[in-house]
């Protein structure tokens, strides 16, 4: 989406009045008029609901209101208007996952949510196809999951959807229709509610598509056609599916999949903090634990994979979701205090004496300030600070400008100056050899240790190479 248009709309939107208690409309970029529904209590979830070809009308409105009754904040999107607007973009493929994530962030900033909630995608008919495509496109933990009503895997649009993290498609009719292939890379639940008498999206074909789909589930609805006209025949299943997605987070899934959690019986942190724990797979008393702060996109598959690679090598990881934690402004001291408590807690839980501090992107710029504000007692336990792709300036709040990669007007924290303060704590900066050379030069000119790895901002997704390099530096620091 055109970033200048987004910024103008964001400024206008953030200056407008607060949401009504029930429903209202706003205009946001390519989405045009978005209908918003607020529960009377603090929202438990954020839902982005995509209409079918008929637009945002009575059928999907009633569906949306039923989710609002469950305590969700719902934004209704007219798919026809959205497709019409994105046709104006000069691009080879469409990446709606990015547009929808930005929409979610803008809405939640307006709502003044205490912590960012990963949105749930819901779609009807063509909207059902689109939410599947977005879930497959997006990095893990961008969306909580997707709920599709009346699903077919083909979509009518003038350009193919970009592959992103896990989507593949093929042409049905060039410039008009595309088929979204069955993927093995879904990282969040995709639940389909399909009527057995659906005459538009054949039930048998959809069931065949869903059978064996990783993270996929189909709920068969007797006496239900494509129109979902008789509410009592599908509403209980719809609410049940919504609650199923609501109650299963990405980090919870990862924890449940890790058998070491059952063996180690870890005691949770006694205060709320958006953390992910990755126990080490081999025991080495000399190795530290790692506290890893994510980028501003939150704890995604990149952060999880880096953490898992470190754990494979004997370094247990405590991961902080920066998008959630820094959703509202923090100070360096407050951040350091919270992280100090978490570090001390998990040093005790894992019976360790030392730790390292690491961060990626947004988190890489934050970690020097965190380390500098540790108490002297904790600094004695710190055996290294590792910044993966830091910026010149740091921030302690996620801003909409950050989301659009346009920088923030409140970047008041000088990263290089802070790094100079913590050089005695074995500071290392990492950059991909395809990243901006000017940024890399600024750090190297300041006599900060730089290690270059192959690739750009995601280091060719070579998580093992990142972990190997960090482990090598850790071993050097322990000598």
ZAKOLBA-439632 format. One line per 5 residues: number of its first residue (from 1); for each residue y, x, z of N, C-alpha, C. Coordinates in steps of 0.1 Angstrom, whole numbers. Layout:
N
NUM = Y X Z Y X Z Y X Z; ... $
# end
This chain:
479
1 = -12 8 0 0 0 0 12 9 0; 23 5 -7 35 12 -8 41 14 6; 43 27 11 47 30 24 61 26 27; 70 27 18 84 23 20 85 8 22; 77 0 14 77 -14 16 72 -18 30 $
6 = 61 -11 34 55 -13 47 65 -11 58; 72 1 57 82 4 68 93 -6 69; 98 -11 58 109 -21 58 103 -34 65; 91 -37 61 85 -50 67 82 -48 82; 78 -36 85 75 -33 99 87 -34 108 $
11 = 98 -28 103 111 -28 111 115 -43 112; 115 -51 102 119 -65 102 110 -72 112; 97 -70 111 88 -77 119 89 -74 134; 91 -61 137 92 -57 151 105 -62 158; 114 -65 149 127 -70 155 127 -85 156 $
16 = 117 -92 152 117 -106 152 112 -111 166; 113 -124 167 109 -130 180 94 -129 183; 91 -131 196 77 -130 200 69 -141 194; 55 -139 194 46 -149 188 47 -162 196; 45 -173 189 45 -186 195 31 -187 203 $
21 = 30 -196 212 18 -197 220 6 -202 212; 9 -209 201 -3 -214 193 -3 -208 179; 6 -211 170 5 -206 157 19 -203 151; 20 -194 142 33 -190 136 29 -183 123; 39 -179 115 37 -172 102 46 -160 102 $
26 = 42 -149 95 50 -138 93 47 -133 79; 56 -125 73 54 -119 60 52 -104 62; 41 -99 57 38 -84 59 32 -79 46; 40 -71 39 36 -64 27 28 -72 17; 17 -66 12 9 -73 2 2 -85 7 $
31 = 1 -87 20 -5 -98 26 3 -111 24; 16 -109 22 25 -121 21 26 -128 34; 25 -141 33 25 -149 46 12 -149 53; 12 -143 65 1 -143 74 2 -153 85; -8 -161 86 -7 -172 97 -13 -166 110 $
36 = -6 -166 121 -11 -160 133 -13 -171 144; -24 -170 151 -28 -179 161 -30 -171 174; -23 -175 185 -24 -168 198 -30 -177 208; -39 -171 216 -45 -179 227 -34 -180 238; -36 -189 247 -26 -190 258 -27 -179 268 $
41 = -39 -173 269 -40 -162 278 -39 -149 271; -40 -138 278 -40 -124 271 -52 -123 262; -50 -119 249 -61 -119 240 -73 -110 244; -85 -114 242 -97 -106 245 -101 -99 233; -96 -103 221 -100 -97 209 -90 -100 198 $
46 = -90 -92 188 -81 -94 176 -90 -96 164; -88 -107 157 -96 -111 145 -87 -112 133; -91 -105 122 -85 -106 109 -94 -115 101; -89 -127 97 -97 -137 91 -93 -138 76; -102 -135 67 -98 -135 53 -104 -148 46 $
51 = -95 -155 39 -99 -168 33 -107 -166 21; -112 -177 16 -119 -177 3 -109 -179 -8; -113 -182 -20 -104 -183 -32 -95 -195 -30; -98 -205 -22 -89 -216 -20 -77 -213 -12; -76 -201 -6 -64 -197 2 -65 -202 16 $
56 = -54 -200 24 -55 -203 38 -52 -218 40; -63 -226 40 -61 -241 40 -70 -246 52; -71 -259 52 -77 -267 63 -91 -261 68; -99 -258 58 -113 -254 62 -113 -241 70; -107 -231 65 -106 -218 73 -97 -219 85 $
61 = -87 -228 85 -79 -230 96 -87 -235 108; -96 -244 106 -104 -250 117 -113 -239 122; -119 -231 113 -128 -220 117 -120 -210 126; -108 -207 122 -99 -198 130 -96 -203 143; -93 -216 144 -89 -222 157 -101 -222 167 $
66 = -113 -223 161 -125 -222 170 -126 -208 177; -122 -198 170 -122 -184 175 -111 -182 185; -99 -188 182 -88 -188 192 -92 -194 205; -100 -204 204 -105 -211 217 -114 -202 225; -119 -191 219 -127 -181 226 -118 -170 232 $
71 = -105 -171 231 -96 -161 236 -92 -151 227; -94 -153 214 -90 -142 204 -76 -145 198; -69 -135 194 -57 -135 186 -62 -134 172; -58 -144 163 -63 -145 149 -52 -144 139; -54 -135 129 -44 -135 118 -52 -140 106 $
76 = -46 -150 99 -52 -156 87 -46 -150 75; -54 -145 66 -50 -138 54 -54 -146 41; -45 -148 32 -48 -155 20 -53 -144 10; -66 -145 6 -72 -134 -2 -66 -134 -16; -62 -146 -21 -57 -147 -35 -43 -140 -36 $
81 = -35 -142 -26 -22 -136 -25 -23 -120 -24; -32 -116 -15 -35 -102 -13 -39 -95 -26; -49 -101 -33 -54 -95 -45 -43 -95 -56; -35 -105 -57 -24 -105 -66 -14 -94 -64; -11 -91 -51 -1 -81 -48 -7 -67 -50 $
86 = -19 -64 -46 -24 -51 -48 -27 -47 -62; -27 -57 -71 -28 -53 -85 -16 -45 -90; -5 -46 -83 7 -39 -86 6 -24 -83; -4 -20 -75 -6 -6 -71 -11 2 -82; -6 14 -84 -11 24 -94 -22 32 -87 $
91 = -34 27 -88 -45 34 -81 -58 31 -89; -67 40 -88 -80 39 -95 -89 29 -88; -88 28 -75 -96 19 -68 -89 14 -56; -94 3 -50 -87 -3 -38 -94 1 -25; -85 3 -15 -90 7 -2 -84 -3 8 $
96 = -89 -16 8 -83 -26 17 -85 -23 32; -96 -15 35 -98 -12 49 -86 -6 55; -79 3 48 -67 9 53 -56 -1 55; -54 -10 46 -43 -20 47 -46 -29 59; -58 -33 61 -62 -42 72 -61 -35 86 $
101 = -64 -22 86 -62 -15 99 -48 -14 102; -39 -11 92 -25 -11 95 -19 -24 99; -24 -35 93 -20 -48 97 -23 -51 112; -36 -47 116 -40 -49 129 -31 -41 139; -28 -29 136 -19 -21 144 -5 -27 146 $
106 = 0 -31 135 14 -37 135 14 -49 144; 4 -58 143 3 -70 151 1 -67 165; -7 -57 168 -9 -54 182 3 -47 189; 10 -39 181 23 -34 187 32 -45 190; 33 -55 182 41 -66 184 37 -74 197 $
111 = 24 -75 198 18 -82 210 20 -74 223; 23 -61 221 25 -52 233 12 -52 241; 1 -50 233 -12 -49 240 -13 -37 248; -19 -37 260 -20 -26 269 -28 -15 263; -38 -19 255 -47 -9 249 -51 -15 235 $
116 = -52 -6 225 -55 -11 212 -69 -16 211; -71 -28 205 -84 -34 203 -88 -33 189; -100 -27 186 -105 -26 173 -108 -40 167; -102 -44 156 -103 -57 151 -117 -61 146; -120 -74 148 -132 -80 142 -128 -86 129 $
121 = -135 -84 118 -133 -90 105 -141 -102 104; -135 -113 99 -142 -125 95 -137 -129 81; -147 -134 73 -144 -138 60 -152 -149 55; -146 -158 47 -153 -169 41 -153 -168 26; -165 -170 20 -167 -169 6 -163 -156 0 $
126 = -153 -156 -9 -149 -143 -14 -143 -134 -3; -138 -140 7 -134 -132 19 -145 -126 26; -157 -132 26 -169 -127 32 -173 -114 25; -172 -114 12 -175 -102 4 -166 -91 7; -153 -94 8 -143 -84 11 -145 -78 24 $
131 = -148 -86 34 -150 -79 48 -162 -70 48; -172 -74 40 -184 -64 39 -179 -51 33; -172 -52 22 -167 -40 15 -159 -32 25; -150 -38 32 -141 -30 42 -149 -24 53; -159 -31 58 -167 -25 69 -175 -13 64 $
136 = -179 -14 51 -187 -2 46 -177 9 42; -165 6 38 -155 16 34 -150 25 46; -148 18 57 -140 24 68 -149 34 76; -142 44 82 -149 52 91 -154 44 103; -164 50 110 -169 43 121 -159 40 132 $
141 = -160 29 138 -151 25 149 -137 21 144; -135 18 131 -122 13 127 -122 -2 130; -133 -9 127 -135 -23 130 -147 -25 139; -146 -35 148 -157 -38 157 -169 -43 150; -167 -50 139 -178 -56 131 -172 -66 122 $
146 = -181 -73 114 -177 -83 105 -186 -95 105; -180 -106 104 -187 -119 104 -184 -126 90; -195 -129 83 -193 -135 69 -199 -148 68; -191 -158 63 -196 -172 61 -197 -174 46; -209 -177 41 -211 -180 27 -210 -167 19 $
151 = -219 -157 21 -217 -144 15 -225 -142 2; -218 -136 -8 -224 -131 -20 -219 -116 -21; -227 -107 -27 -223 -93 -28 -214 -90 -40; -211 -100 -48 -202 -98 -60 -188 -102 -57; -178 -95 -62 -164 -98 -60 -156 -97 -72 $
156 = -147 -107 -74 -138 -107 -86 -125 -100 -83; -123 -89 -89 -110 -81 -88 -109 -72 -100; -97 -68 -103 -95 -60 -115 -99 -45 -114; -100 -41 -102 -105 -27 -99 -116 -26 -89; -124 -16 -90 -135 -14 -80 -129 -10 -67 $
161 = -137 -13 -56 -133 -9 -43 -137 6 -41; -128 13 -35 -131 27 -32 -143 29 -23; -151 40 -25 -163 42 -17 -160 44 -3; -149 51 0 -146 54 14 -158 61 21; -161 57 33 -172 63 41 -186 59 37 $
166 = -188 47 32 -202 43 29 -204 32 19; -194 29 11 -196 18 1 -199 24 -13; -208 18 -20 -210 20 -34 -210 7 -41; -205 7 -54 -204 -5 -62 -208 -2 -76; -211 -13 -83 -213 -11 -98 -206 -22 -105 $
171 = -203 -20 -118 -196 -29 -126 -205 -41 -131; -200 -53 -129 -206 -65 -135 -199 -68 -148; -185 -68 -147 -177 -70 -159 -164 -62 -157; -163 -51 -165 -152 -42 -163 -138 -48 -162; -131 -45 -151 -118 -51 -149 -118 -65 -144 $
176 = -130 -70 -141 -130 -84 -136 -139 -87 -124; -151 -80 -124 -161 -83 -114 -169 -71 -111; -172 -69 -98 -180 -58 -93 -190 -62 -83; -201 -55 -82 -212 -58 -72 -212 -47 -62; -211 -52 -49 -211 -43 -38 -226 -40 -34 $
181 = -230 -27 -36 -243 -24 -33 -247 -24 -19; -260 -26 -16 -265 -26 -3 -264 -11 3; -257 -10 14 -255 3 20 -264 6 32; -267 19 34 -274 23 46 -265 29 56; -251 28 54 -242 35 62 -233 26 71 $
186 = -236 14 73 -228 5 81 -229 11 96; -218 11 102 -217 17 116 -213 6 126; -212 -6 122 -209 -18 130 -216 -30 125; -218 -40 134 -226 -52 130 -220 -59 119; -228 -64 109 -224 -73 99 -233 -85 99 $
191 = -227 -96 104 -235 -108 106 -231 -119 95; -241 -124 88 -239 -134 78 -244 -147 83; -236 -158 81 -240 -172 84 -241 -178 70; -254 -182 66 -256 -186 53 -263 -200 53; -257 -209 46 -263 -222 45 -275 -222 35 $
196 = -286 -229 39 -298 -229 31 -296 -238 18; -286 -246 18 -283 -254 6 -271 -249 -2; -267 -237 1 -255 -231 -6 -257 -230 -21; -249 -237 -29 -250 -237 -43 -242 -227 -50; -233 -220 -43 -225 -209 -48 -231 -196 -46 $
201 = -234 -193 -34 -241 -180 -30 -255 -184 -26; -264 -182 -35 -278 -186 -33 -284 -181 -21; -290 -189 -12 -295 -185 1 -306 -175 -1; -315 -177 -10 -327 -168 -11 -322 -154 -16; -312 -153 -25 -307 -140 -29 -299 -133 -18 $
206 = -292 -141 -10 -284 -134 1 -294 -129 12; -304 -137 14 -314 -133 24 -321 -120 20; -325 -120 7 -331 -108 2 -322 -95 4; -309 -97 1 -299 -87 2 -298 -82 17; -299 -91 26 -297 -88 40 -309 -82 47 $
211 = -321 -86 41 -333 -81 48 -333 -65 47; -335 -60 59 -336 -45 60 -322 -38 60; -311 -45 59 -298 -39 59 -295 -33 73; -292 -21 74 -289 -14 86 -277 -21 92; -277 -25 105 -267 -32 112 -264 -46 107 $
216 = -273 -51 98 -271 -64 92 -280 -74 98; -275 -87 98 -282 -98 104 -278 -111 96; -288 -119 93 -285 -132 86 -289 -143 96; -280 -153 97 -283 -165 105 -284 -177 95; -296 -182 94 -298 -193 84 -294 -206 90 $
221 = -287 -214 82 -281 -227 86 -287 -238 78; -295 -246 84 -300 -258 76 -290 -268 75; -290 -276 65 -281 -287 62 -266 -282 61; -265 -270 57 -251 -264 54 -251 -259 40; -240 -263 33 -238 -258 20 -226 -247 20 $
226 = -221 -244 8 -211 -234 8 -198 -238 14; -195 -251 15 -183 -256 21 -182 -257 36; -194 -255 43 -194 -256 58 -187 -268 63; -190 -280 56 -182 -292 59 -185 -299 72; -198 -298 76 -202 -305 89 -202 -295 100 $
231 = -192 -296 108 -189 -285 118 -201 -283 128; -207 -294 132 -217 -293 142 -230 -285 138; -231 -284 124 -243 -277 119 -241 -262 118; -229 -257 121 -227 -242 120 -219 -237 132; -211 -245 139 -202 -240 149 -209 -232 160 $
236 = -219 -238 166 -226 -230 177 -230 -216 173; -236 -215 161 -241 -202 156 -229 -193 153; -218 -199 148 -206 -191 145 -200 -185 158; -199 -193 168 -194 -188 181 -203 -177 187; -216 -180 186 -226 -170 191 -225 -157 184 $
241 = -224 -157 170 -223 -145 163 -210 -137 166; -199 -145 168 -187 -138 172 -188 -131 185; -194 -138 195 -196 -132 208 -205 -120 207; -215 -120 198 -224 -109 197 -216 -96 193; -207 -98 183 -199 -86 178 -189 -82 189 $
246 = -184 -92 196 -174 -89 206 -179 -80 217; -192 -83 221 -198 -76 232 -205 -63 229; -204 -58 216 -211 -46 213 -201 -36 206; -196 -26 214 -187 -17 208 -194 -5 202; -187 3 194 -192 15 188 -198 25 198 $
251 = -189 27 209 -193 37 219 -205 32 227; -206 19 229 -217 13 236 -230 15 228; -229 12 215 -240 14 206 -246 29 207; -236 38 206 -240 52 206 -246 56 219; -241 50 230 -247 53 243 -261 48 244 $
256 = -263 36 239 -276 29 240 -287 37 231; -282 43 221 -291 50 212 -295 64 217; -288 69 228 -290 82 233 -299 81 245; -312 86 243 -321 85 254 -318 93 267; -309 103 265 -305 111 277 -297 103 287 $
261 = -291 93 283 -283 85 293 -293 78 303; -304 74 298 -314 68 307 -319 78 317; -320 90 313 -326 101 321 -316 106 331; -303 106 328 -294 113 336 -287 104 346; -287 91 345 -282 82 355 -267 86 359 $
266 = -259 87 349 -245 91 352 -237 79 358; -229 83 368 -220 73 375 -207 72 367; -203 60 363 -191 58 355 -178 63 363; -168 66 355 -155 70 361 -150 58 369; -145 61 381 -140 50 390 -127 43 385 $
271 = -121 47 374 -110 40 369 -111 39 353; -103 30 347 -105 27 333 -99 38 324; -107 43 315 -102 52 305 -112 51 293; -106 51 281 -115 49 269 -123 62 265; -134 63 272 -142 76 271 -155 73 264 $
276 = -160 83 257 -174 84 252 -181 96 257; -193 94 262 -200 105 268 -212 109 259; -213 122 257 -224 127 249 -231 138 257; -242 135 264 -250 145 272 -255 156 263; -256 168 269 -262 180 261 -277 178 260 $
281 = -282 183 248 -296 181 246 -305 192 251; -298 203 255 -305 214 261 -297 219 273; -304 224 283 -297 228 296 -294 243 295; -282 246 298 -277 260 299 -267 260 310; -270 265 321 -261 264 333 -248 272 330 $
286 = -248 282 321 -236 290 319 -226 283 310; -231 274 302 -222 267 292 -213 257 299; -201 255 294 -192 245 300 -194 231 294; -188 221 300 -187 208 293 -174 209 285; -173 199 275 -161 198 267 -154 185 269 $
291 = -141 185 270 -133 173 270 -126 173 256; -129 163 248 -124 163 234 -116 150 232; -103 153 227 -94 142 224 -94 139 209; -96 127 205 -97 123 191 -83 124 184; -84 121 171 -71 119 163 -66 105 165 $
296 = -54 102 158 -48 89 161 -55 77 155; -65 80 147 -74 69 142 -84 64 153; -84 71 164 -94 67 175 -106 75 174; -116 71 182 -129 78 183 -138 74 171; -137 81 160 -144 77 148 -157 85 146 $
301 = -163 83 135 -176 91 132 -174 106 132; -161 110 128 -158 124 128 -159 130 142; -152 124 151 -152 129 165 -166 128 171; -172 117 169 -186 115 174 -195 126 169; -194 129 156 -203 139 150 -200 153 155 $
306 = -187 156 157 -184 169 163 -190 170 177; -188 159 185 -193 159 198 -208 160 199; -215 154 190 -230 154 189 -234 168 185; -227 175 176 -230 189 172 -229 198 184; -218 196 192 -217 205 204 -228 202 214 $
311 = -231 189 216 -242 186 225 -255 192 221; -258 192 208 -270 198 203 -271 213 207; -259 219 209 -259 234 212 -258 236 227; -258 225 235 -258 227 250 -245 224 257; -235 219 249 -222 216 255 -221 201 256 $
316 = -222 195 268 -220 181 270 -205 177 267; -203 165 262 -189 161 258 -184 149 264; -172 149 269 -165 137 273 -154 135 262; -154 124 255 -145 122 244 -135 111 248; -122 113 245 -112 104 247 -107 98 234 $
321 = -107 85 233 -101 77 222 -86 77 223; -80 86 214 -65 87 215 -58 75 211; -63 68 201 -57 55 196 -56 45 208; -66 44 216 -65 35 227 -57 40 238; -59 53 242 -53 58 254 -38 60 252 $
326 = -34 64 240 -19 66 238 -13 55 230; -19 43 231 -14 31 224 0 28 230; 1 30 243 14 29 249 18 43 254; 31 46 255 36 59 258 30 65 271; 26 77 271 22 85 283 32 97 284 $
331 = 32 103 295 39 116 296 28 127 296; 32 140 293 22 150 294 16 151 308; 24 150 318 19 151 332 9 140 336; 13 127 332 4 116 335 -10 118 327; -9 122 315 -21 125 307 -29 135 313 $
336 = -23 146 317 -30 157 323 -37 153 337; -30 145 344 -36 140 357 -48 131 355; -47 122 345 -59 114 342 -71 122 337; -68 131 328 -79 140 322 -84 149 333; -76 154 342 -81 162 353 -91 155 362 $
341 = -88 142 365 -97 134 373 -111 132 366; -110 129 352 -122 127 344 -130 140 344; -123 151 342 -130 164 341 -138 167 354; -130 166 365 -137 169 378 -149 159 381; -147 147 377 -158 137 379 -171 141 371 $
346 = -169 145 358 -181 148 350 -186 162 352; -177 171 357 -183 184 361 -193 182 373; -189 173 382 -198 170 393 -211 163 388; -209 153 379 -220 145 373 -230 154 366; -225 164 359 -234 173 351 -237 186 358 $
351 = -232 187 371 -235 199 379 -230 212 371; -218 211 366 -212 223 359 -200 228 367; -197 241 364 -186 247 370 -174 249 361; -176 249 348 -164 252 339 -164 241 328; -152 241 321 -151 232 310 -141 238 299 $
356 = -142 232 287 -132 236 277 -125 223 273; -113 225 267 -105 214 263 -103 215 248; -106 204 241 -105 204 226 -98 192 221; -92 192 209 -86 181 203 -86 182 188; -86 170 182 -85 170 167 -73 162 163 $
361 = -65 169 153 -54 162 147 -43 158 158; -41 145 160 -32 141 171 -36 147 184; -49 147 187 -54 153 199 -52 168 200; -53 175 189 -51 189 188 -37 193 192; -27 185 189 -13 187 193 -10 184 207 $
366 = -18 175 213 -17 171 227 -23 181 237; -34 187 233 -41 195 243 -34 207 249; -24 214 242 -17 225 249 -9 219 261; -3 208 260 5 202 270 -4 197 282; -16 192 279 -25 188 289 -29 201 297 $
371 = -33 211 290 -37 224 297 -26 230 306; -14 230 300 -3 235 308 0 228 321; -3 215 321 0 207 333 -12 206 343; -23 213 340 -34 213 350 -29 220 362; -36 217 373 -33 225 386 -39 239 384 $
376 = -35 248 392 -40 262 392 -55 262 395; -59 253 403 -74 252 407 -82 248 395; -77 238 387 -85 234 375 -84 244 364; -72 251 363 -71 261 353 -81 273 354; -85 275 367 -95 285 369 -109 281 363 $
381 = -111 268 361 -123 263 356 -123 262 340; -111 263 335 -108 261 320 -112 274 313; -122 273 304 -127 285 296 -123 285 282; -114 277 278 -109 277 264 -102 264 260; -93 266 250 -85 254 245 -87 255 230 $
386 = -92 245 223 -95 245 209 -88 234 202; -79 237 193 -71 227 186 -75 227 171; -81 216 167 -85 214 153 -74 207 145; -68 214 137 -57 209 128 -45 203 136; -39 211 144 -27 206 151 -15 205 142 $
391 = -5 198 147 8 197 140 18 205 147; 30 207 141 41 215 148 46 207 160; 47 194 159 52 186 169 41 177 175; 42 174 188 32 164 194 39 152 198; 31 141 200 36 129 205 26 124 216 $
396 = 31 115 225 22 110 235 22 94 234; 24 89 222 23 75 219 20 74 204; 11 64 201 8 60 187 19 52 182; 26 56 172 37 49 165 32 43 152; 38 33 147 35 27 134 38 38 123 $
401 = 49 46 125 52 56 115 40 66 115; 34 69 126 22 78 126 11 72 117; 9 59 119 -2 52 112 0 53 97; 13 54 92 16 54 78 18 68 73; 14 78 82 15 92 79 29 97 75 $
406 = 39 91 81 53 94 78 60 101 90; 53 105 100 59 112 111 66 102 120; 69 107 132 76 98 142 89 104 146; 99 95 148 112 100 152 113 104 166; 102 102 174 102 106 188 94 119 190 $
411 = 91 127 180 83 139 181 92 149 189; 92 149 202 100 158 209 93 170 215; 80 171 213 72 181 220 68 192 210; 73 204 213 71 216 204 57 222 208; 48 221 198 34 225 201 33 240 202 $
416 = 39 247 193 38 262 193 43 268 205; 55 263 210 61 268 222 52 265 234; 45 254 234 36 251 245 23 259 244; 19 262 232 7 270 230 9 285 236; 21 289 234 24 303 239 23 304 254 $
421 = 25 292 261 23 292 276 9 293 280; 0 289 272 -14 288 276 -23 299 269; -17 309 263 -25 319 256 -36 326 265; -33 327 278 -43 334 287 -56 325 288; -56 313 283 -67 304 285 -75 303 272 $
426 = -76 314 265 -84 315 253 -81 304 243; -69 303 238 -65 293 229 -69 297 215; -75 288 207 -78 290 193 -74 278 185; -68 280 174 -64 269 164 -73 270 152; -78 258 148 -86 257 136 -79 250 125 $
431 = -80 255 112 -75 248 101 -85 248 90; -85 238 81 -93 238 69 -85 247 59; -93 255 51 -86 264 42 -79 256 30; -81 243 30 -74 235 20 -62 227 26; -60 229 39 -49 221 46 -35 228 42 $
436 = -25 222 46 -11 226 43 -9 241 48; -7 250 38 -6 264 42 7 267 50; 17 259 49 30 261 56 28 259 71; 21 248 74 18 246 88 9 257 94; -1 261 87 -10 272 92 -2 285 94 $
441 = 8 287 85 16 299 85 24 300 98; 30 288 101 39 287 113 31 291 126; 18 287 127 10 290 138 7 305 138; 2 310 127 -2 324 126 10 334 129; 22 330 125 34 338 127 37 339 142 $
446 = 32 330 149 35 329 164 24 337 172; 16 344 164 5 352 171 -5 344 178; -7 332 173 -18 323 179 -31 326 171; -42 327 178 -54 330 171 -58 318 161; -60 321 149 -63 311 139 -77 314 133 $
451 = -85 303 132 -98 304 125 -98 294 113; -100 299 101 -101 290 90 -115 286 87; -117 273 84 -131 268 80 -129 262 67; -140 261 59 -139 255 46 -135 240 46; -127 236 36 -124 222 35 -110 218 39 $
456 = -107 205 39 -94 201 42 -93 196 57; -87 184 59 -85 179 73 -98 176 80; -109 173 72 -121 169 79 -132 180 77; -127 192 73 -136 204 72 -149 201 65; -148 194 54 -160 191 46 -170 183 54 $
461 = -166 177 65 -176 170 74 -187 179 78; -185 192 79 -195 202 83 -194 203 98; -199 194 106 -198 193 120 -205 205 127; -216 209 121 -224 220 127 -216 233 126; -208 235 115 -200 247 114 -189 248 124 $
466 = -183 236 126 -172 235 137 -178 238 150; -189 232 154 -196 234 167 -200 249 169; -206 255 158 -210 269 159 -198 278 162; -187 275 155 -175 284 157 -170 282 171; -169 270 176 -164 268 190 -174 275 200 $
471 = -187 273 198 -197 279 207 -195 294 207; -193 300 195 -191 315 195 -179 319 203; -168 312 202 -156 315 209 -158 313 224; -166 302 228 -169 300 242 -177 311 248; -187 316 241 -195 327 246 -187 339 248 $
476 = -178 342 239 -169 353 240 -160 352 253; -155 340 255 -147 338 267 -154 339 280; -167 337 280 -175 338 292 -179 352 296; -177 361 287 -182 375 289 -172 382 299 $
# end
